Amino acid sequence: MPGSPKSMGALTVGTLVVVTAYTAAMGSNGWLWFGWVVLLLATVGTAATTTRGR
């Protein structure tokens, strides 16, 4: 199911790995970290909404 907490969680973890690797190789980029935090909050919101509906 698109937008499920499992798929969003996997995307969030994968994005964290990519952002961390980019930071280690190229230096810190605040916009990448900001984007990751927004994705994390969306994932938490989706998980909270899905669990509440059960």
Secondary structure, 3 states (H helix, E strand, C coil): CCCCHHHHHHHHHHHHHHHHHHHHHHCCCHHHHHHHHHHHHHHHHHHHHHHHCC
